[in-house]
Amino acid sequence: MKHAICAAMTQYQAQMDEYVKTAVEEYCTPENLLAVISKNAKSVLDSVLRDEVERFFKYGDGRKAVAMAVIQSLSPREASDEPA
């Protein structure tokens, strides 16, 4: 009985191994790998670019440029500077 159970389990494990191997081989085609790599690379690059743009405008020269634009917009202008 014990031998029969062990044999059945061994056969079941071999069958499951074959299913997993087949699933991996079917999924990992060159075209699918390229698609997955491209999609994930784009996602990561989008995220990194967003982070860098945010950093530029929060802490870098972009913040200084925005601050200067705000100061210039809010500063009183002389009569000669105003459009006619």
Summary of the structure (lengths in Angstrom):
residues: 84
radius of gyration: 31.6
end to end distance: 102.8
largest distance: 104.0
contacts: 150
relative contact order: 0.04
helix: 87%
strand: 0%
